[in-house]
Each structure stands twice: as C-alpha cells, then as structure tokens.
Amino acid sequence: MRQDPTAQEDIWLARIKRLLALSETGQHFTKDPFDLERYDEIAEIARAMLADLGGVPVSQIQGLFHDHQGGYATPSLDIRGAVFRDGRILLVRERSDGFWAMPGGFADIGSSPAENIEREVLEEAGLNVRAERLFAVRHKARHPYPQDPKDFYKLFFLCRQIDNADPTSGLETSDAGFFPSDDLPELSPSRIILQDILEAFKAHNADQDYTVFD
C-alpha cells in the first residue's frame, strides 16, 4: 500500500541533493574534460548552498560526500528489523546517542537485505532471527525524521526469533530489551520514529498484511 506522498523534507535540501546526485553521475559518465569541470563546479555550488542552508562551514559539508565514486548516484539503504516477544517489540540502545531503535543499520555490500538484518539483530541484540516479511519501505526524506544531507531508503522486516536467548548489548549498543507499544523508551530520531514502531505492531498483529511503501 502506497503512503501519503506529501514531502516532509525541506524543498531546498531536496533540490541540493538532486544537484549533487546529477553532478556525481555526470562526473562518472562524461568523457569530455570540459564537461567534467562543469560537473565539478555544480557540485561545489551545491555544497556551498548546503552549507548556507545548515549554517555551517563548507569544510564540514565536504566530508559528507565523496566525489567520483564510480557509478550512477543512488540512495543508500538503511535496514531495520522488528522482533516481538509476548506482544513486545525488541529495541536496542544506541551507544552513539543513548537513545533506542529497532536493530539495524546501513546495508553491507555482498549480503541480501534479509541476511543484512539477521546479522544486525545478532550483532546488536545477541538474538538469532529469521527475516520473514518486508512490511514497510520508506523514503526517509518523506517522513518526519531529522533533515539528512544524504538520501536513504529504509527497509523494515518482520523477523522471528529462532533461538531461546535473551537480548544482550553489542559493540554499537549499550542495552537491549522488549517494550510494549504504550511504554516505549525515547527513540533515536535519525534511525526510527514512532510511526515505524506502530507499523511494526500492525504487521505483527496481522492488522496489516501488505507492505507499506512510498
């Protein structure tokens, strides 16, 4: 089921990200040295606009993007897993900010989406799980996450625990546990929002038997 397409992201940030993507793609495919200079200039202008928008030095923006990556510019993937026990959802406390999220992270090259999330749950919460169903695909920019200079698709899997272990923390997490929908800890907003949790409960309770997508 397709979600409301109303854009959440600042329109100027969306345009800047598009300019950077077009510049990177042009840098990869062009054979003309003069065109390459023009694409480089477009990227410089877009980064300066992004710095102005965020009120930060251009030097801080440079580190967010890597020119000439060698291909067509595409969104990155963030994969999250919803694991339930006795009507409660598994959340992990992130060491980086002290807040909570469904286990997950950036997709690693060489693994399928299901393999990625199964590994993430094991590494972050110490549980062996099997990914059973994709219940949501979100374009991060269209939802009320914090503004992000990078572009992401977020994939959410319903997972089933296949061992009897209790959740434990990992290298990137300081705690892990199961929580009811009416008593959630403070969420890590760049990783997860309340809407994601509610969609997970709908999928788990069979109130939603389709994949929500943008």
C-alpha positions, 0 to 999 in steps of 0.5 A, spaced: 500 500 500 502 506 497 503 512 503 501 519 503 506 522 498 506 529 501 514 531 502 516 532 509 523 534 507 525 541 506 524 543 498 531 546 498 535 540 501 531 536 496 533 540 490 541 540 493 541 533 493 538 532 486 544 537 484 549 533 487 546 526 485 546 529 477 553 532 478 556 525 481 553 521 475 555 526 470 562 526 473 562 518 472 559 518 465 562 524 461 568 523 457 569 530 455 574 534 460 570 540 459 564 537 461 567 534 467 569 541 470 562 543 469 560 537 473 565 539 478 563 546 479 555 544 480 557 540 485 561 545 489 555 550 488 551 545 491 555 544 497 556 551 498 548 552 498 548 546 503 552 549 507 548 556 507 542 552 508 545 548 515 549 554 517 555 551 517 562 551 514 563 548 507 569 544 510 564 540 514 559 539 508 565 536 504 566 530 508 559 528 507 560 526 500 565 523 496 566 525 489 567 520 483 565 514 486 564 510 480 557 509 478 550 512 477 548 516 484 543 512 488 540 512 495 543 508 500 539 503 504 538 503 511 535 496 514 531 495 520 528 489 523 522 488 528 522 482 533 516 481 538 516 477 544 509 476 548 506 482 544 513 486 545 517 489 540 525 488 541 529 495 541 536 496 542 540 502 545 544 506 541 551 507 544 552 513 539 546 517 542 543 513 548 537 513 545 533 506 542 531 503 535 529 497 532 536 493 530 539 495 524 543 499 520 546 501 513 546 495 508 553 491 507 555 490 500 555 482 498 549 480 503 541 480 501 537 485 505 534 479 509 541 476 511 543 484 512 538 484 518 539 477 521 546 479 522 544 486 525 539 483 530 545 478 532 550 483 532 546 488 536 541 484 540 545 477 541 538 474 538 538 469 532 532 471 527 529 469 521 527 475 516 520 473 514 516 479 511 518 486 508 512 490 511 514 497 510 519 501 505 520 508 506 523 514 503 526 517 509 526 524 506 518 523 506 517 522 513 518 526 519 525 524 521 531 529 522 533 533 515 539 528 512 544 531 507 544 524 504 538 520 501 536 513 504 531 508 503 529 504 509 527 497 509 523 494 515 522 486 516 518 482 520 523 477 523 522 471 528 526 469 533 529 462 532 533 461 538 531 461 546 536 467 548 535 473 551 537 480 548 544 482 550 548 489 548 553 489 542 559 493 540 554 499 537 549 498 543 549 499 550 542 495 552 537 491 549 530 489 551 522 488 549 517 494 550 510 494 549 507 499 544 504 504 550 511 504 554 516 505 549 523 508 551 525 515 547 527 513 540 533 515 536 530 520 531 535 519 525 534 511 525 526 510 527 520 514 529 514 512 532 510 511 526 515 505 524 514 502 531 506 502 530 507 499 523 511 494 526 505 492 531 500 492 525 504 487 521 505 483 527 498 483 529 496 481 522 492 488 522 496 489 516 498 484 511 501 488 505 507 492 505 507 499 506 511 503 501 512 510 498 
